[in-house]
Amino acid sequence: MSIQPTTNGASGASSSQDKPFRFLDLPPELREVVYEKALASEPLAHLSRFTRDKNLLTDCRLVGVSKQVKEEFMKILDLYAPVIRTRVRNFDFGAVIAYLNRISDADVEKLTKDTHASTRMMRIEFDFRRPFPHNFGKHLQRWLNRIRDPARKGTDVAFEYVWDDEAWRYETPLVVTVDIRHPDAAEEFRKIQQTSGAHLQLSPSSLV
């Protein structure tokens, strides 16, 4: 006598378990939690100086899942990315200024206050290449002139400066003279000066 194996209904359970998980079947609120968890793992937001529309970019694999997931994730990236990284060459902050001018006042405000992250900031990595432009110092001057100017957007954003040592291959320090007439601009100047170390001699013509 042969004994036939029995599943006791397990086949039905197995077929149910084999059903693929569909991320978009989750409620929007739960998908948003997933996006925010992804942002909390590492800085994923980048602002390219070559991006014409000055939208943020990301290396997160979520943007490759589907068009809908990409749109949803990029909205969260704009609002809650704890760090927005960008590279500034030869003190040309044009891309950063264009980005701050493009986004809404509400989004700028989110960059100046604590949100879901403990702190939100823009991390600026300095990169220098020859030939240096004739208006090299004017680029930095333009940036410092924005500080605490009520007519400018994003003057209260927290900026962190990083010097790219690998990009600097010249023994003679570069001397840049700027005119500083506001205490907050002076503080921003000191942050940049401290970051550059011995590589760059920033000479203020007037420092309050």
N, C-alpha and C positions, 0 to 999 in steps of 0.2 A: 504494500500500500504506500503510495506516495503522498507526502504531505505538502500541500501548496502553501507558500508563504502568504501571510496576510499583512495588510498595511494598516488595518484598523482606522482607516480614514486618514492615514498619514499622507497619502498621495495628494489629497486635497490641500492639506496644510503645506506640503512641499511646493506645490504649484503657486500657492499664495505667497510663500516666502521668496520664491524665485522672481516675483514680479519686480521689475526695476524701479528704483527710487527716482522720483521726478522732483527735482529741486523746486521747480516752478509751481508744484502743487502745494508747497508750503504757503501759509498766509504771508502777505507782504511784511507784516511786523516781524515774523521769524526770519525772513530773508534779510531784513535790515540788521538783525542781531548778528547773523553770519558775516555780513559785510563789515560791521564794526569790529568783530573779533579778528578778521583778516587784517584790518588797518592797525590793530593794536600790536600785531606781531612784529612789525618792522616798518621803517619809513618807506612807503611805496609810491609816494607822490613826487613827480618830477616836473619841473617847468623848464622846457628847452628854450634856449635863446634863439633857436632856429624856427620854432613853431609860430607860424604866421598869425593864427588866431589866438595864441597865448592860452590855450587850454592846457590843463594838467595832463600828464601822461603817467602810465603805471606799467610795471612789469608783472603785476599780479595775474595769475592764470585765470582768474574768474572772468576776465574780460573776453576770454576766448570761448566761454561756454555757449553763449548765444547773444543775439543783439539785445534782447530784453535785459538779460543779466548785466551786460556791459553798461547799458544806459542807467540801470538802477545803481550799480556799483560806483559809476563815475559821479553820480549825484552825491553819494555818501562820501566819496573821496574829496570832492570839493568842499563839503561842509565840515568833515570831521577828521581829515588826515592830521595826525599830531605833528608831523614834520613835512614841510614842502621843500624839497631840495632843488637847488638851481646852481648853475655855474655862470660866473660873471667874468668875462675876459677884459683885461686892460681897463677895469673900472667902468665898463659900459653897462650900466644898470637898466638899459632900455627895455629889455624883456620883462624885468621885474616891475618896472613902472607901468608898462603897458598892461600887464596882468592885473595890477591893483586898480588901474583905471577902468578895466573892462568889467570886473565883477561888481555886483550890486553893493550898496552901502551895508545891507544886512549881512552879506557874506564877508565883507571887510571887518565888520564888527565881531564876527565869529573868530576871526584870526587874532583879535585883541583881547578876548576873554576866554576863560575856561569853559569848555563844553564837555563832551563825553570824555575827552582826554584831559589829563591834569594840566597840561600846558600845550598851546599851539604856537608854532613858530615857523619862520622861513629860514632855512639854513643856506647861506650863500658861500659857495666855494670859489675862492679867487683863483684865476688862471691868467697867466701873463705870457704873451707871445710877441716877439719882434716881427716886423718893425712896430715900435710904439707909435700911436697916432699923435699928431701935433697937439690935439686937444685932450690928451691923456688926463691932465689935472682937471680940466673942465668937467669931465665925466663924473669924477668924484665930487667936485664942487656942486654939480647939479643934484647929486644924491643927498648931500648934506643939507642943501638948501630946502629940501622937502621936510626935514625934521620939524615937527610941531607947527608946520604951516597950515592954518585952518582951511586954506583953500585947496589943499592937497588931500587925496585919498590914501588911507593906509599909513598915516604918520604914526599911529599908535601900535602898529604891528611889531611883534617881538622878532628881531633879527639876530641870528647867530652867524658869525663869520669864521670861515675855515680857510687856512692858507694851504694851497696845493704845492708842497715842497718839491714834488717831482717835476713840476712845470717850470721851476726857477733854476736856471743853469748859468747865471751870470754872477761873477764875483763882486762887481761894483754895485752897491745899492742904488736903487733908483730914487731920485729926490722929487717929491711932488709937493708943491705949495698950495695951500687952500686957505680961504678966508672964512673964519668961523665967528659968528656974532651972536649965537644963541646957546644958552647953557645945555639944552638937550642935544643940539648938534655937536657941541663939544664932547659930550659923553659918548655919542656915537663915533666920533672921531677917535677917541681914546680906545674904544673897542677894536676898531680897525687897525690902529697903530699897534696895539698889543698883539693882535693876531699876526701881523706882518713880521714882527720881530726885527731882526737885523737886515732882512732882505730889502726893506723899503724905508726910506727916510721921509716921513710925512712932516712937513714943516708948516705949521699954521702961522699965517701972517698976523692973525689976531685971535686969541683964545680966551674966551670969557670964563 
